[in-house]
Amino acid sequence: MIDALERGLADLDGADPARRRLLLAREFLTFVLEEMADLDERWAVRRAALGLGD
């Protein structure tokens, strides 16, 4: 999805209002991916604390 947004951004003129929407979508998805990585780490710690690790 992020790659598709990148391609769309490359095709749009800097003044095109759609560019801002695509940029926001790309940044949101990037943010979500980063947060999910952190969440996965925190969940592993929580599982271990509960004695429910692998």
All heavy atoms as atom14 arrays in JSON, in Angstrom:
{
  "sequence": "MIDALERGLADLDGADPARRRLLLAREFLTFVLEEMADLDERWAVRRAALGLGD",
  "atom14_mask": [
    [1, 1, 1, 1, 1, 1, 1, 1, 0, 0, 0, 0, 0, 0],
    [1, 1, 1, 1, 1, 1, 1, 1, 0, 0, 0, 0, 0, 0],
    [1, 1, 1, 1, 1, 1, 1, 1, 0, 0, 0, 0, 0, 0],
    [1, 1, 1, 1, 1, 0, 0, 0, 0, 0, 0, 0, 0, 0],
    [1, 1, 1, 1, 1, 1, 1, 1, 0, 0, 0, 0, 0, 0],
    [1, 1, 1, 1, 1, 1, 1, 1, 1, 0, 0, 0, 0, 0],
    [1, 1, 1, 1, 1, 1, 1, 1, 1, 1, 1, 0, 0, 0],
    [1, 1, 1, 1, 0, 0, 0, 0, 0, 0, 0, 0, 0, 0],
    [1, 1, 1, 1, 1, 1, 1, 1, 0, 0, 0, 0, 0, 0],
    [1, 1, 1, 1, 1, 0, 0, 0, 0, 0, 0, 0, 0, 0],
    [1, 1, 1, 1, 1, 1, 1, 1, 0, 0, 0, 0, 0, 0],
    [1, 1, 1, 1, 1, 1, 1, 1, 0, 0, 0, 0, 0, 0],
    [1, 1, 1, 1, 1, 1, 1, 1, 0, 0, 0, 0, 0, 0],
    [1, 1, 1, 1, 0, 0, 0, 0, 0, 0, 0, 0, 0, 0],
    [1, 1, 1, 1, 1, 0, 0, 0, 0, 0, 0, 0, 0, 0],
    [1, 1, 1, 1, 1, 1, 1, 1, 0, 0, 0, 0, 0, 0],
    [1, 1, 1, 1, 1, 1, 1, 0, 0, 0, 0, 0, 0, 0],
    [1, 1, 1, 1, 1, 0, 0, 0, 0, 0, 0, 0, 0, 0],
    [1, 1, 1, 1, 1, 1, 1, 1, 1, 1, 1, 0, 0, 0],
    [1, 1, 1, 1, 1, 1, 1, 1, 1, 1, 1, 0, 0, 0],
    [1, 1, 1, 1, 1, 1, 1, 1, 1, 1, 1, 0, 0, 0],
    [1, 1, 1, 1, 1, 1, 1, 1, 0, 0, 0, 0, 0, 0],
    [1, 1, 1, 1, 1, 1, 1, 1, 0, 0, 0, 0, 0, 0],
    [1, 1, 1, 1, 1, 1, 1, 1, 0, 0, 0, 0, 0, 0],
    [1, 1, 1, 1, 1, 0, 0, 0, 0, 0, 0, 0, 0, 0],
    [1, 1, 1, 1, 1, 1, 1, 1, 1, 1, 1, 0, 0, 0],
    [1, 1, 1, 1, 1, 1, 1, 1, 1, 0, 0, 0, 0, 0],
    [1, 1, 1, 1, 1, 1, 1, 1, 1, 1, 1, 0, 0, 0],
    [1, 1, 1, 1, 1, 1, 1, 1, 0, 0, 0, 0, 0, 0],
    [1, 1, 1, 1, 1, 1, 1, 0, 0, 0, 0, 0, 0, 0],
    [1, 1, 1, 1, 1, 1, 1, 1, 1, 1, 1, 0, 0, 0],
    [1, 1, 1, 1, 1, 1, 1, 0, 0, 0, 0, 0, 0, 0],
    [1, 1, 1, 1, 1, 1, 1, 1, 0, 0, 0, 0, 0, 0],
    [1, 1, 1, 1, 1, 1, 1, 1, 1, 0, 0, 0, 0, 0],
    [1, 1, 1, 1, 1, 1, 1, 1, 1, 0, 0, 0, 0, 0],
    [1, 1, 1, 1, 1, 1, 1, 1, 0, 0, 0, 0, 0, 0],
    [1, 1, 1, 1, 1, 0, 0, 0, 0, 0, 0, 0, 0, 0],
    [1, 1, 1, 1, 1, 1, 1, 1, 0, 0, 0, 0, 0, 0],
    [1, 1, 1, 1, 1, 1, 1, 1, 0, 0, 0, 0, 0, 0],
    [1, 1, 1, 1, 1, 1, 1, 1, 0, 0, 0, 0, 0, 0],
    [1, 1, 1, 1, 1, 1, 1, 1, 1, 0, 0, 0, 0, 0],
    [1, 1, 1, 1, 1, 1, 1, 1, 1, 1, 1, 0, 0, 0],
    [1, 1, 1, 1, 1, 1, 1, 1, 1, 1, 1, 1, 1, 1],
    [1, 1, 1, 1, 1, 0, 0, 0, 0, 0, 0, 0, 0, 0],
    [1, 1, 1, 1, 1, 1, 1, 0, 0, 0, 0, 0, 0, 0],
    [1, 1, 1, 1, 1, 1, 1, 1, 1, 1, 1, 0, 0, 0],
    [1, 1, 1, 1, 1, 1, 1, 1, 1, 1, 1, 0, 0, 0],
    [1, 1, 1, 1, 1, 0, 0, 0, 0, 0, 0, 0, 0, 0],
    [1, 1, 1, 1, 1, 0, 0, 0, 0, 0, 0, 0, 0, 0],
    [1, 1, 1, 1, 1, 1, 1, 1, 0, 0, 0, 0, 0, 0],
    [1, 1, 1, 1, 0, 0, 0, 0, 0, 0, 0, 0, 0, 0],
    [1, 1, 1, 1, 1, 1, 1, 1, 0, 0, 0, 0, 0, 0],
    [1, 1, 1, 1, 0, 0, 0, 0, 0, 0, 0, 0, 0, 0],
    [1, 1, 1, 1, 1, 1, 1, 1, 0, 0, 0, 0, 0, 0]
  ],
  "atom14_positions": [
    [[0.82, -1.18, 0.0], [0.0, 0.0, 0.0], [0.88, 1.26, 0.0], [0.58, 2.21, -0.72], [-0.92, -0.03, 1.22], [-1.88, 1.11, 1.25], [-3.12, 1.0, 0.0], [-4.53, 0.68, 0.96], [0.0, 0.0, 0.0], [0.0, 0.0, 0.0], [0.0, 0.0, 0.0], [0.0, 0.0, 0.0], [0.0, 0.0, 0.0], [0.0, 0.0, 0.0]],
    [[1.92, 1.23, 0.81], [2.8, 2.39, 0.86], [3.48, 2.6, -0.49], [3.63, 3.73, -0.95], [3.83, 2.26, 2.01], [3.1, 2.35, 3.36], [4.91, 3.33, 1.92], [3.96, 2.07, 4.57], [0.0, 0.0, 0.0], [0.0, 0.0, 0.0], [0.0, 0.0, 0.0], [0.0, 0.0, 0.0], [0.0, 0.0, 0.0], [0.0, 0.0, 0.0]],
    [[3.88, 1.52, -1.13], [4.49, 1.64, -2.46], [3.53, 2.27, -3.46], [3.92, 3.1, -4.27], [4.95, 0.27, -2.98], [6.16, -0.26, -2.24], [6.87, 0.54, -1.6], [6.39, -1.48, -2.29], [0.0, 0.0, 0.0], [0.0, 0.0, 0.0], [0.0, 0.0, 0.0], [0.0, 0.0, 0.0], [0.0, 0.0, 0.0], [0.0, 0.0, 0.0]],
    [[2.26, 1.88, -3.4], [1.26, 2.46, -4.3], [1.1, 3.94, -4.03], [0.99, 4.75, -4.97], [-0.07, 1.75, -4.14], [0.0, 0.0, 0.0], [0.0, 0.0, 0.0], [0.0, 0.0, 0.0], [0.0, 0.0, 0.0], [0.0, 0.0, 0.0], [0.0, 0.0, 0.0], [0.0, 0.0, 0.0], [0.0, 0.0, 0.0], [0.0, 0.0, 0.0]],
    [[1.11, 4.33, -2.77], [1.02, 5.75, -2.43], [2.24, 6.5, -2.93], [2.12, 7.63, -3.43], [0.85, 5.92, -0.92], [-0.5, 5.47, -0.37], [-0.44, 5.35, 1.14], [-1.6, 6.41, -0.81], [0.0, 0.0, 0.0], [0.0, 0.0, 0.0], [0.0, 0.0, 0.0], [0.0, 0.0, 0.0], [0.0, 0.0, 0.0], [0.0, 0.0, 0.0]],
    [[3.41, 5.89, -2.8], [4.65, 6.52, -3.31], [4.54, 6.77, -4.81], [4.93, 7.83, -5.31], [5.85, 5.63, -3.02], [6.26, 5.57, -1.58], [6.94, 6.84, -1.1], [7.33, 7.7, -1.91], [7.08, 6.97, 0.13], [0.0, 0.0, 0.0], [0.0, 0.0, 0.0], [0.0, 0.0, 0.0], [0.0, 0.0, 0.0], [0.0, 0.0, 0.0]],
    [[4.04, 5.78, -5.54], [3.89, 5.94, -7.0], [2.91, 7.06, -7.32], [3.14, 7.86, -8.21], [3.46, 4.63, -7.64], [4.58, 3.59, -7.66], [4.24, 2.38, -8.52], [3.02, 1.7, -8.11], [2.96, 0.73, -7.19], [4.08, 0.32, -6.6], [1.83, 0.15, -6.89], [0.0, 0.0, 0.0], [0.0, 0.0, 0.0], [0.0, 0.0, 0.0]],
    [[1.82, 7.12, -6.56], [0.85, 8.19, -6.77], [1.44, 9.54, -6.48], [1.22, 10.51, -7.22], [0.0, 0.0, 0.0], [0.0, 0.0, 0.0], [0.0, 0.0, 0.0], [0.0, 0.0, 0.0], [0.0, 0.0, 0.0], [0.0, 0.0, 0.0], [0.0, 0.0, 0.0], [0.0, 0.0, 0.0], [0.0, 0.0, 0.0], [0.0, 0.0, 0.0]],
    [[2.22, 9.64, -5.43], [2.88, 10.91, -5.08], [3.85, 11.35, -6.18], [3.94, 12.53, -6.49], [3.61, 10.79, -3.74], [2.71, 10.8, -2.51], [3.48, 10.3, -1.3], [2.14, 12.18, -2.29], [0.0, 0.0, 0.0], [0.0, 0.0, 0.0], [0.0, 0.0, 0.0], [0.0, 0.0, 0.0], [0.0, 0.0, 0.0], [0.0, 0.0, 0.0]],
    [[4.55, 10.4, -6.75], [5.51, 10.73, -7.81], [4.82, 11.26, -9.05], [5.4, 12.06, -9.79], [6.34, 9.49, -8.16], [0.0, 0.0, 0.0], [0.0, 0.0, 0.0], [0.0, 0.0, 0.0], [0.0, 0.0, 0.0], [0.0, 0.0, 0.0], [0.0, 0.0, 0.0], [0.0, 0.0, 0.0], [0.0, 0.0, 0.0], [0.0, 0.0, 0.0]],
    [[3.57, 10.85, -9.25], [2.84, 11.26, -10.45], [2.12, 12.6, -10.3], [1.67, 13.16, -11.3], [1.81, 10.2, -10.84], [2.45, 8.93, -11.36], [3.64, 8.99, -11.76], [1.78, 7.88, -11.35], [0.0, 0.0, 0.0], [0.0, 0.0, 0.0], [0.0, 0.0, 0.0], [0.0, 0.0, 0.0], [0.0, 0.0, 0.0], [0.0, 0.0, 0.0]],
    [[2.01, 13.09, -9.08], [1.23, 14.31, -8.85], [2.1, 15.55, -8.76], [3.18, 15.52, -8.18], [0.41, 14.19, -7.57], [-0.73, 13.18, -7.6], [-1.35, 13.07, -6.22], [-1.77, 13.57, -8.63], [0.0, 0.0, 0.0], [0.0, 0.0, 0.0], [0.0, 0.0, 0.0], [0.0, 0.0, 0.0], [0.0, 0.0, 0.0], [0.0, 0.0, 0.0]],
    [[1.57, 16.61, -9.28], [2.2, 17.93, -9.16], [2.14, 18.36, -7.69], [1.18, 18.04, -6.98], [1.42, 18.92, -10.04], [2.0, 20.31, -9.97], [1.63, 21.04, -9.04], [2.82, 20.64, -10.84], [0.0, 0.0, 0.0], [0.0, 0.0, 0.0], [0.0, 0.0, 0.0], [0.0, 0.0, 0.0], [0.0, 0.0, 0.0], [0.0, 0.0, 0.0]],
    [[3.13, 19.09, -7.25], [3.19, 19.54, -5.86], [2.02, 20.39, -5.43], [1.69, 20.46, -4.25], [0.0, 0.0, 0.0], [0.0, 0.0, 0.0], [0.0, 0.0, 0.0], [0.0, 0.0, 0.0], [0.0, 0.0, 0.0], [0.0, 0.0, 0.0], [0.0, 0.0, 0.0], [0.0, 0.0, 0.0], [0.0, 0.0, 0.0], [0.0, 0.0, 0.0]],
    [[1.34, 21.05, -6.36], [0.2, 21.91, -6.03], [-1.13, 21.15, -6.04], [-2.15, 21.71, -5.63], [0.14, 23.07, -7.02], [0.0, 0.0, 0.0], [0.0, 0.0, 0.0], [0.0, 0.0, 0.0], [0.0, 0.0, 0.0], [0.0, 0.0, 0.0], [0.0, 0.0, 0.0], [0.0, 0.0, 0.0], [0.0, 0.0, 0.0], [0.0, 0.0, 0.0]],
    [[-1.12, 19.92, -6.47], [-2.36, 19.14, -6.56], [-2.87, 18.82, -5.15], [-2.12, 18.26, -4.34], [-2.1, 17.85, -7.33], [-3.36, 17.1, -7.7], [-4.31, 17.1, -6.88], [-3.4, 16.52, -8.79], [0.0, 0.0, 0.0], [0.0, 0.0, 0.0], [0.0, 0.0, 0.0], [0.0, 0.0, 0.0], [0.0, 0.0, 0.0], [0.0, 0.0, 0.0]],
    [[-4.12, 19.15, -4.83], [-4.65, 18.86, -3.49], [-4.64, 17.37, -3.15], [-4.54, 16.99, -1.98], [-6.09, 19.37, -3.54], [-6.18, 20.25, -4.74], [-5.08, 19.84, -5.67], [0.0, 0.0, 0.0], [0.0, 0.0, 0.0], [0.0, 0.0, 0.0], [0.0, 0.0, 0.0], [0.0, 0.0, 0.0], [0.0, 0.0, 0.0], [0.0, 0.0, 0.0]],
    [[-4.71, 16.52, -4.15], [-4.67, 15.08, -3.9], [-3.33, 14.66, -3.33], [-3.23, 13.68, -2.6], [-4.96, 14.31, -5.19], [0.0, 0.0, 0.0], [0.0, 0.0, 0.0], [0.0, 0.0, 0.0], [0.0, 0.0, 0.0], [0.0, 0.0, 0.0], [0.0, 0.0, 0.0], [0.0, 0.0, 0.0], [0.0, 0.0, 0.0], [0.0, 0.0, 0.0]],
    [[-2.28, 15.41, -3.64], [-0.94, 15.08, -3.13], [-0.92, 15.1, -1.61], [-0.35, 14.22, -0.98], [0.09, 16.04, -3.71], [1.5, 15.72, -3.3], [2.51, 16.58, -4.06], [3.83, 16.37, -3.57], [4.56, 15.27, -3.73], [4.07, 14.26, -4.4], [5.76, 15.16, -3.22], [0.0, 0.0, 0.0], [0.0, 0.0, 0.0], [0.0, 0.0, 0.0]],
    [[-1.56, 16.09, -1.01], [-1.59, 16.18, 0.45], [-2.32, 14.97, 1.04], [-1.88, 14.4, 2.05], [-2.27, 17.47, 0.9], [-2.29, 17.63, 2.4], [-2.9, 18.99, 2.8], [-2.79, 19.2, 4.23], [-3.64, 18.7, 5.13], [-4.65, 17.95, 4.75], [-3.48, 18.94, 6.42], [0.0, 0.0, 0.0], [0.0, 0.0, 0.0], [0.0, 0.0, 0.0]],
    [[-3.42, 14.57, 0.44], [-4.17, 13.41, 0.93], [-3.33, 12.13, 0.84], [-3.31, 11.32, 1.77], [-5.48, 13.26, 0.17], [-6.47, 14.38, 0.47], [-7.84, 14.11, -0.09], [-7.87, 13.97, -1.53], [-8.02, 14.97, -2.4], [-8.14, 16.2, -1.95], [-8.06, 14.74, -3.69], [0.0, 0.0, 0.0], [0.0, 0.0, 0.0], [0.0, 0.0, 0.0]],
    [[-2.64, 11.95, -0.29], [-1.78, 10.77, -0.43], [-0.63, 10.81, 0.56], [-0.24, 9.78, 1.13], [-1.25, 10.65, -1.86], [-2.27, 10.33, -2.94], [-1.57, 10.16, -4.29], [-3.07, 9.1, -2.62], [0.0, 0.0, 0.0], [0.0, 0.0, 0.0], [0.0, 0.0, 0.0], [0.0, 0.0, 0.0], [0.0, 0.0, 0.0], [0.0, 0.0, 0.0]],
    [[-0.08, 11.98, 0.76], [1.03, 12.14, 1.72], [0.56, 11.79, 3.13], [1.23, 11.05, 3.86], [1.56, 13.57, 1.67], [2.75, 13.89, 2.56], [3.93, 12.99, 2.24], [3.13, 15.35, 2.4], [0.0, 0.0, 0.0], [0.0, 0.0, 0.0], [0.0, 0.0, 0.0], [0.0, 0.0, 0.0], [0.0, 0.0, 0.0], [0.0, 0.0, 0.0]],
    [[-0.62, 12.28, 3.51], [-1.15, 11.96, 4.83], [-1.42, 10.47, 4.97], [-1.12, 9.88, 6.02], [-2.45, 12.74, 5.08], [-2.26, 14.21, 5.42], [-3.6, 14.94, 5.4], [-1.59, 14.36, 6.77], [0.0, 0.0, 0.0], [0.0, 0.0, 0.0], [0.0, 0.0, 0.0], [0.0, 0.0, 0.0], [0.0, 0.0, 0.0], [0.0, 0.0, 0.0]],
    [[-1.95, 9.85, 3.93], [-2.21, 8.41, 3.97], [-0.91, 7.64, 4.11], [-0.82, 6.69, 4.91], [-2.95, 7.97, 2.71], [0.0, 0.0, 0.0], [0.0, 0.0, 0.0], [0.0, 0.0, 0.0], [0.0, 0.0, 0.0], [0.0, 0.0, 0.0], [0.0, 0.0, 0.0], [0.0, 0.0, 0.0], [0.0, 0.0, 0.0], [0.0, 0.0, 0.0]],
    [[0.11, 8.03, 3.35], [1.4, 7.34, 3.44], [2.0, 7.48, 4.84], [2.47, 6.51, 5.44], [2.37, 7.9, 2.41], [3.72, 7.17, 2.45], [4.79, 7.87, 1.69], [5.11, 9.13, 2.36], [5.92, 10.05, 1.84], [6.46, 9.88, 0.67], [6.17, 11.16, 2.49], [0.0, 0.0, 0.0], [0.0, 0.0, 0.0], [0.0, 0.0, 0.0]],
    [[1.95, 8.68, 5.38], [2.54, 8.91, 6.7], [1.75, 8.18, 7.78], [2.34, 7.66, 8.74], [2.63, 10.4, 7.0], [3.62, 11.12, 6.1], [5.0, 10.47, 6.12], [5.53, 10.17, 7.21], [5.56, 10.25, 5.02], [0.0, 0.0, 0.0], [0.0, 0.0, 0.0], [0.0, 0.0, 0.0], [0.0, 0.0, 0.0], [0.0, 0.0, 0.0]],
    [[0.43, 8.11, 7.64], [-0.38, 7.38, 8.61], [-0.03, 5.9, 8.59], [0.17, 5.27, 9.64], [-1.87, 7.58, 8.33], [-2.74, 6.75, 9.24], [-2.9, 7.1, 10.58], [-3.37, 5.62, 8.77], [-3.68, 6.33, 11.42], [-4.15, 4.84, 9.61], [-4.31, 5.2, 10.94], [0.0, 0.0, 0.0], [0.0, 0.0, 0.0], [0.0, 0.0, 0.0]],
    [[0.06, 5.32, 7.4], [0.4, 3.89, 7.31], [1.8, 3.62, 7.84], [2.03, 2.6, 8.49], [0.26, 3.41, 5.87], [-1.18, 3.31, 5.36], [-1.18, 2.9, 3.89], [-1.98, 2.33, 6.19], [0.0, 0.0, 0.0], [0.0, 0.0, 0.0], [0.0, 0.0, 0.0], [0.0, 0.0, 0.0], [0.0, 0.0, 0.0], [0.0, 0.0, 0.0]],
    [[2.73, 4.5, 7.58], [4.08, 4.36, 8.12], [4.04, 4.39, 9.65], [4.67, 3.56, 10.32], [5.0, 5.46, 7.58], [5.05, 5.37, 6.15], [6.4, 5.37, 8.15], [0.0, 0.0, 0.0], [0.0, 0.0, 0.0], [0.0, 0.0, 0.0], [0.0, 0.0, 0.0], [0.0, 0.0, 0.0], [0.0, 0.0, 0.0], [0.0, 0.0, 0.0]],
    [[3.27, 5.31, 10.19], [3.11, 5.42, 11.64], [2.51, 4.14, 12.22], [3.0, 3.61, 13.23], [2.2, 6.63, 11.94], [1.76, 6.72, 13.37], [2.62, 7.2, 14.35], [0.48, 6.35, 13.74], [2.22, 7.28, 15.68], [0.07, 6.43, 15.06], [0.94, 6.9, 16.03], [0.0, 0.0, 0.0], [0.0, 0.0, 0.0], [0.0, 0.0, 0.0]],
    [[1.47, 3.62, 11.58], [0.82, 2.4, 12.07], [1.8, 1.23, 12.06], [1.85, 0.45, 13.02], [-0.44, 2.08, 11.24], [-0.95, 0.68, 11.53], [-1.53, 3.11, 11.51], [0.0, 0.0, 0.0], [0.0, 0.0, 0.0], [0.0, 0.0, 0.0], [0.0, 0.0, 0.0], [0.0, 0.0, 0.0], [0.0, 0.0, 0.0], [0.0, 0.0, 0.0]],
    [[2.58, 1.09, 11.0], [3.56, 0.01, 10.94], [4.58, 0.11, 12.07], [4.93, -0.9, 12.7], [4.27, 0.0, 9.59], [3.46, -0.52, 8.42], [4.24, -0.31, 7.12], [3.13, -1.98, 8.61], [0.0, 0.0, 0.0], [0.0, 0.0, 0.0], [0.0, 0.0, 0.0], [0.0, 0.0, 0.0], [0.0, 0.0, 0.0], [0.0, 0.0, 0.0]],
    [[5.04, 1.32, 12.34], [6.0, 1.52, 13.43], [5.36, 1.18, 14.78], [5.98, 0.53, 15.62], [6.51, 2.95, 13.43], [7.39, 3.27, 12.24], [7.67, 4.75, 12.08], [7.12, 5.57, 12.87], [8.41, 5.1, 11.14], [0.0, 0.0, 0.0], [0.0, 0.0, 0.0], [0.0, 0.0, 0.0], [0.0, 0.0, 0.0], [0.0, 0.0, 0.0]],
    [[4.13, 1.62, 14.97], [3.44, 1.35, 16.23], [3.18, -0.14, 16.41], [3.27, -0.66, 17.52], [2.12, 2.12, 16.29], [2.3, 3.62, 16.45], [2.98, 3.98, 17.75], [2.53, 3.53, 18.83], [3.98, 4.73, 17.7], [0.0, 0.0, 0.0], [0.0, 0.0, 0.0], [0.0, 0.0, 0.0], [0.0, 0.0, 0.0], [0.0, 0.0, 0.0]],
    [[2.87, -0.83, 15.34], [2.62, -2.27, 15.44], [3.89, -3.02, 15.83], [3.82, -4.0, 16.6], [2.05, -2.8, 14.13], [0.61, -2.35, 13.94], [-0.22, -3.13, 12.57], [-0.35, -4.8, 13.14], [0.0, 0.0, 0.0], [0.0, 0.0, 0.0], [0.0, 0.0, 0.0], [0.0, 0.0, 0.0], [0.0, 0.0, 0.0], [0.0, 0.0, 0.0]],
    [[5.03, -2.58, 15.34], [6.29, -3.22, 15.74], [6.51, -3.04, 17.23], [6.88, -4.0, 17.94], [7.45, -2.64, 14.94], [0.0, 0.0, 0.0], [0.0, 0.0, 0.0], [0.0, 0.0, 0.0], [0.0, 0.0, 0.0], [0.0, 0.0, 0.0], [0.0, 0.0, 0.0], [0.0, 0.0, 0.0], [0.0, 0.0, 0.0], [0.0, 0.0, 0.0]],
    [[6.27, -1.83, 17.73], [6.41, -1.59, 19.17], [5.39, -2.4, 19.96], [5.7, -2.95, 21.01], [6.23, -0.1, 19.48], [7.36, 0.77, 18.95], [8.44, 0.23, 18.64], [7.16, 2.0, 18.85], [0.0, 0.0, 0.0], [0.0, 0.0, 0.0], [0.0, 0.0, 0.0], [0.0, 0.0, 0.0], [0.0, 0.0, 0.0], [0.0, 0.0, 0.0]],
    [[4.18, -2.48, 19.45], [3.13, -3.23, 20.13], [3.48, -4.71, 20.21], [3.27, -5.36, 21.23], [1.81, -3.03, 19.39], [0.57, -3.64, 20.0], [0.3, -3.06, 21.38], [-0.62, -3.41, 19.09], [0.0, 0.0, 0.0], [0.0, 0.0, 0.0], [0.0, 0.0, 0.0], [0.0, 0.0, 0.0], [0.0, 0.0, 0.0], [0.0, 0.0, 0.0]],
    [[4.05, -5.24, 19.15], [4.46, -6.64, 19.13], [5.5, -6.91, 20.21], [5.43, -7.92, 20.92], [4.99, -7.0, 17.75], [5.31, -8.48, 17.63], [4.45, -9.3, 17.99], [6.43, -8.8, 17.19], [0.0, 0.0, 0.0], [0.0, 0.0, 0.0], [0.0, 0.0, 0.0], [0.0, 0.0, 0.0], [0.0, 0.0, 0.0], [0.0, 0.0, 0.0]],
    [[6.44, -6.0, 20.36], [7.47, -6.16, 21.4], [6.84, -6.11, 22.79], [7.18, -6.92, 23.66], [8.52, -5.07, 21.26], [9.38, -5.2, 20.02], [10.31, -4.02, 19.83], [10.52, -3.24, 20.79], [10.8, -3.85, 18.71], [0.0, 0.0, 0.0], [0.0, 0.0, 0.0], [0.0, 0.0, 0.0], [0.0, 0.0, 0.0], [0.0, 0.0, 0.0]],
    [[5.93, -5.17, 23.0], [5.29, -5.04, 24.31], [4.43, -6.27, 24.61], [4.36, -6.73, 25.75], [4.46, -3.76, 24.38], [5.33, -2.5, 24.37], [4.6, -1.24, 24.78], [3.3, -1.05, 24.2], [3.03, -0.32, 23.13], [3.99, 0.29, 22.47], [1.78, -0.19, 22.69], [0.0, 0.0, 0.0], [0.0, 0.0, 0.0], [0.0, 0.0, 0.0]],
    [[3.78, -6.82, 23.59], [2.96, -8.01, 23.78], [3.82, -9.21, 24.17], [3.44, -10.01, 25.03], [2.14, -8.29, 22.53], [1.35, -9.56, 22.62], [1.44, -10.64, 21.81], [0.34, -9.89, 23.59], [0.56, -11.62, 22.2], [-0.13, -11.18, 23.31], [-0.19, -9.22, 24.68], [-1.11, -11.81, 24.06], [-1.17, -9.86, 25.45], [-1.62, -11.13, 25.12]],
    [[5.0, -9.33, 23.58], [5.91, -10.43, 23.92], [6.31, -10.32, 25.39], [6.36, -11.34, 26.1], [7.14, -10.41, 23.01], [0.0, 0.0, 0.0], [0.0, 0.0, 0.0], [0.0, 0.0, 0.0], [0.0, 0.0, 0.0], [0.0, 0.0, 0.0], [0.0, 0.0, 0.0], [0.0, 0.0, 0.0], [0.0, 0.0, 0.0], [0.0, 0.0, 0.0]],
    [[6.59, -9.12, 25.85], [6.94, -8.91, 27.27], [5.76, -9.29, 28.16], [5.92, -9.97, 29.17], [7.39, -7.45, 27.5], [7.51, -7.14, 28.98], [8.7, -7.18, 26.78], [0.0, 0.0, 0.0], [0.0, 0.0, 0.0], [0.0, 0.0, 0.0], [0.0, 0.0, 0.0], [0.0, 0.0, 0.0], [0.0, 0.0, 0.0], [0.0, 0.0, 0.0]],
    [[4.58, -8.86, 27.75], [3.37, -9.16, 28.54], [3.1, -10.66, 28.6], [2.79, -11.21, 29.65], [2.18, -8.43, 27.92], [0.84, -8.68, 28.55], [0.75, -8.0, 29.94], [-0.52, -8.18, 30.53], [-1.52, -7.33, 30.47], [-1.38, -6.19, 29.81], [-2.66, -7.57, 31.06], [0.0, 0.0, 0.0], [0.0, 0.0, 0.0], [0.0, 0.0, 0.0]],
    [[3.23, -11.34, 27.45], [3.03, -12.8, 27.43], [4.01, -13.49, 28.36], [3.63, -14.41, 29.1], [3.23, -13.34, 26.01], [2.01, -13.26, 25.15], [2.12, -14.09, 23.87], [3.46, -14.47, 23.49], [4.13, -13.98, 22.46], [3.58, -13.06, 21.68], [5.34, -14.38, 22.18], [0.0, 0.0, 0.0], [0.0, 0.0, 0.0], [0.0, 0.0, 0.0]],
    [[5.26, -13.05, 28.32], [6.28, -13.65, 29.19], [5.93, -13.41, 30.66], [6.05, -14.32, 31.49], [7.66, -13.08, 28.86], [0.0, 0.0, 0.0], [0.0, 0.0, 0.0], [0.0, 0.0, 0.0], [0.0, 0.0, 0.0], [0.0, 0.0, 0.0], [0.0, 0.0, 0.0], [0.0, 0.0, 0.0], [0.0, 0.0, 0.0], [0.0, 0.0, 0.0]],
    [[5.46, -12.21, 30.99], [5.1, -11.89, 32.37], [3.92, -12.74, 32.83], [3.83, -13.1, 34.02], [4.75, -10.41, 32.48], [0.0, 0.0, 0.0], [0.0, 0.0, 0.0], [0.0, 0.0, 0.0], [0.0, 0.0, 0.0], [0.0, 0.0, 0.0], [0.0, 0.0, 0.0], [0.0, 0.0, 0.0], [0.0, 0.0, 0.0], [0.0, 0.0, 0.0]],
    [[3.06, -13.1, 31.92], [1.92, -13.95, 32.24], [2.28, -15.43, 32.25], [1.46, -16.28, 32.58], [0.77, -13.71, 31.24], [0.13, -12.33, 31.26], [-0.78, -12.16, 30.05], [-0.64, -12.13, 32.56], [0.0, 0.0, 0.0], [0.0, 0.0, 0.0], [0.0, 0.0, 0.0], [0.0, 0.0, 0.0], [0.0, 0.0, 0.0], [0.0, 0.0, 0.0]],
    [[3.52, -15.73, 31.86], [3.94, -17.13, 31.78], [3.35, -17.83, 30.57], [3.22, -19.05, 30.55], [0.0, 0.0, 0.0], [0.0, 0.0, 0.0], [0.0, 0.0, 0.0], [0.0, 0.0, 0.0], [0.0, 0.0, 0.0], [0.0, 0.0, 0.0], [0.0, 0.0, 0.0], [0.0, 0.0, 0.0], [0.0, 0.0, 0.0], [0.0, 0.0, 0.0]],
    [[2.99, -17.05, 29.56], [2.36, -17.61, 28.36], [3.22, -17.42, 27.12], [2.7, -17.39, 26.01], [0.99, -16.94, 28.13], [-0.01, -17.09, 29.28], [-1.22, -16.21, 29.03], [-0.4, -18.53, 29.45], [0.0, 0.0, 0.0], [0.0, 0.0, 0.0], [0.0, 0.0, 0.0], [0.0, 0.0, 0.0], [0.0, 0.0, 0.0], [0.0, 0.0, 0.0]],
    [[4.53, -17.31, 27.32], [5.43, -17.17, 26.17], [5.31, -18.36, 25.24], [4.55, -19.29, 25.48], [0.0, 0.0, 0.0], [0.0, 0.0, 0.0], [0.0, 0.0, 0.0], [0.0, 0.0, 0.0], [0.0, 0.0, 0.0], [0.0, 0.0, 0.0], [0.0, 0.0, 0.0], [0.0, 0.0, 0.0], [0.0, 0.0, 0.0], [0.0, 0.0, 0.0]],
    [[6.08, -18.32, 24.18], [6.03, -19.36, 23.15], [5.76, -20.68, 23.76], [5.12, -21.53, 23.53], [7.33, -19.43, 22.35], [7.6, -18.11, 21.64], [6.65, -17.38, 21.36], [8.77, -17.84, 21.38], [0.0, 0.0, 0.0], [0.0, 0.0, 0.0], [0.0, 0.0, 0.0], [0.0, 0.0, 0.0], [0.0, 0.0, 0.0], [0.0, 0.0, 0.0]]
  ]
}
